[in-house]
Amino acid sequence: GAFVGLDKIVQKRIGNKTMGFSSPTLEVEDTQRRESIRHVEPEDLLGFGMIPEFIGRLPVLSALDALTEEEMVQILTDTKNAMIKQYTKLFAMEGVRLTVTKDALKALAAQAVTKGTGARAPRSMLERITLAILSEVPRGEAFPAVQLQPAVVASQDAAIVLSNRARDAALRHRALGE
């Protein structure tokens, strides 16, 4: 978390520490750490080294858990101003149809979770990827289609870009059973 070591100060205050043969496993220790952070009091922040003038300006202390991959995907797709919806509209303004595969969403969420910056991570990742894609999209073709796939997220290489003609030819080819 952002306040490394604060959990130890809280655990010392609430007396939640064991040593020796009865030491908790890493899993139990992690759970205890997360639970102890939920009990932070102003005196813990003072012991952590924050100045009283700053602590006095914090009307509410709250602990937040890190986002999971599933929650990150929901933020990308299901919220009112979801990033995927925003980028789809941005691409549409450029005359490009953007689609994002479910696997690409999962890959994006997985990478974002490892960065540990919450929902800010996928925005910067999407900006970097989409700028690269928009620079690669062929101009002058009618409504090219772009599909964001996991490989694009992992390597941040150009996405698969299909013009209407190529997509229509592929659909005809599939319909004719060729």
Secondary structure as the mmCIF struct_conf table of DSSP 4:
data_model
#
loop_
_struct_conf.conf_type_id
_struct_conf.id
_struct_conf.beg_label_comp_id
_struct_conf.beg_label_asym_id
_struct_conf.beg_label_seq_id
_struct_conf.end_label_comp_id
_struct_conf.end_label_asym_id
_struct_conf.end_label_seq_id
BEND BEND1 PHE A 3 PHE A 3
TURN_TY1_P TURN_TY1_P1 VAL A 4 GLY A 5
HELX_RH_AL_P HELX_RH_AL_P1 LEU A 6 ILE A 14
TURN_TY1_P TURN_TY1_P2 GLY A 15 GLY A 15
HELX_RH_3T_P HELX_RH_3T_P1 GLY A 20 SER A 22
HELX_LH_PP_P HELX_LH_PP_P1 SER A 23 THR A 25
HELX_RH_AL_P HELX_RH_AL_P2 LEU A 26 ILE A 37
TURN_TY1_P TURN_TY1_P3 ARG A 38 HIS A 39
HELX_RH_AL_P HELX_RH_AL_P3 PRO A 42 PHE A 48
TURN_TY1_P TURN_TY1_P4 GLY A 49 GLY A 49
HELX_RH_AL_P HELX_RH_AL_P4 PRO A 52 ILE A 55
TURN_TY1_P TURN_TY1_P5 GLY A 56 ARG A 57
BEND BEND2 PRO A 59 PRO A 59
HELX_LH_PP_P HELX_LH_PP_P2 ASP A 65 THR A 68
HELX_RH_AL_P HELX_RH_AL_P5 GLU A 69 THR A 77
TURN_TY1_P TURN_TY1_P6 ASP A 78 ASP A 78
BEND BEND3 THR A 79 THR A 79
TURN_TY1_P TURN_TY1_P7 LYS A 80 ASN A 81
HELX_RH_AL_P HELX_RH_AL_P6 MET A 83 MET A 93
TURN_TY1_P TURN_TY1_P8 GLU A 94 GLY A 95
STRN STRN1 ARG A 97 VAL A 100
HELX_RH_AL_P HELX_RH_AL_P7 LYS A 102 LYS A 115
TURN_TY1_P TURN_TY1_P9 GLY A 116 GLY A 116
BEND BEND4 THR A 117 THR A 117
TURN_TY1_P TURN_TY1_P10 GLY A 118 ALA A 119
HELX_RH_AL_P HELX_RH_AL_P8 ARG A 120 GLU A 136
BEND BEND5 VAL A 137 VAL A 137
HELX_LH_PP_P HELX_LH_PP_P3 PRO A 138 PRO A 138
TURN_TY1_P TURN_TY1_P11 ARG A 139 GLY A 140
BEND BEND6 GLU A 141 PHE A 143
STRN STRN2 ALA A 145 LEU A 148
HELX_RH_AL_P HELX_RH_AL_P9 PRO A 150 SER A 155
STRN STRN3 ILE A 160 LEU A 162
HELX_RH_AL_P HELX_RH_AL_P10 ASN A 164 ALA A 175
TURN_TY1_P TURN_TY1_P12 LEU A 176 GLY A 177
#
